[in-house]
Amino acid sequence: MSDDDPLRPWELRGSRRLIRDRWISLRADHCVTQRGVVLDPYYVLEYRDWVHVVALDEADRLLLVRQYRHGAGEMSLELPGGVMDEGESDPLAAGARELLEETGHRAASIRHLACLSPNPASHANRVHLLYAEGARLVAPLKLDNSEDITVERVPWREALELALGGGMIHAQHVGLLAIALAQVKGVTIGG
């Protein structure tokens, strides 16, 4: 293959489901690359789409959630959000639901900023980045059985410093926060 050859998607010759439950689906694909290299199995994780909300309250503080994350074995400071429920197709409605469930807050306005791939090499789903303003506490938390969450309200500039300084370990959330603050607040990172 030369530099002049256009890139093409891999040829998919077959696929088999290895596991499917309420949280995850894993398939093994039989693929052939443009150069004829056979990749079998090539594993793909199939999640429902995710929504994450950069939400500011009426005092311009960012709403963050702290919870235990078993994969990392530690507490993690994150944006509120999660998996879109079965049958949910509107990221805005899903984000408003997640914000209310995880923080007890309802936003005066919420908008969609971006739709990205969490990991294009291995994930088939998308992550929707939402921005909410004027969030007010209106209800107690409504958590899933596996969730134990505390809500933290941090001035958004301090939250960005915290994220960029390693105080947030979830790389995806650090990136999503930076994207949102660049779009909405005009923040430039590293410039």
MARPA-390263 format. One record per residue (C-alpha): x, y, z. Coordinates in steps of 0.5 Angstrom, whole numbers, plus 500, padded with zeros to 3 digits. Layout:
<rs>
XYZ/...
</rs>
This chain:
<rs>
500500500/503507498/502514501/497515495/492509496/486512499/484509506/478504506/474501512/476493513/472488510/467484515/467477514/463475520/461477527/459473533/456475540/461473546/457476551/451480552/448483559/444489561/451493561/455490556/455487549/462484546/462481539/468478536/469480528/473477523/476482519/481483513/484490513/486494506/493490506/490483507/491482514/486478517/484480524/480474527/478475533/477483533/473485539/468490539/465493545/457495544/454499549/448504549/450511548/452515554/451522556/455527560/453533563/457540564/452543569/453550572/448552578/446559579/452561582/456559576/459553580/460546576/456540579/461534580/459527582/464523586/463516586/467509587/470506581/472499581/476498575/480504578/479501585/479509587/474514588/473518582/471526581/466526575/461529570/454527572/451522566/451515564/448510560/442512556/436508558/433502553/429506548/431513550/433516543/434523545/440525549/438532552/432528555/437523558/442528560/436532564/434525567/441523569/443530572/436530576/438523578/445524580/445531583/438532584/438538580/434541574/437546569/434552566/437550559/441544557/444544550/448539546/455540544/458534541/457527539/464523540/467516540/469514547/474509543/474508536/478502536/474498540/467501542/461502538/457507542/457515542/458519548/454526548/456532551/451536554/452543557/446546562/446552565/442555571/441548575/437548581/437543587/429540586/429533589/433528593/438524589/435518585/441513585/442506582/443500587/450500585/451508586/454511592/455519590/456525593/455532589/460537589/459544587/466547585/467554581/468552574/475555573/477551580/474545577/478546570/484547574/483541578/481537572/488539568/492538575/490530576/484531580/480528576/482521573/477520568/480522562/474522558/471527563/477531563/477532555/469533555/470539560/475542556/471542550/465545554/469550557/472552550/466552547/461556552/466560556/472561551/477558555/483556551/488550554/495550554/495556549/
</rs>
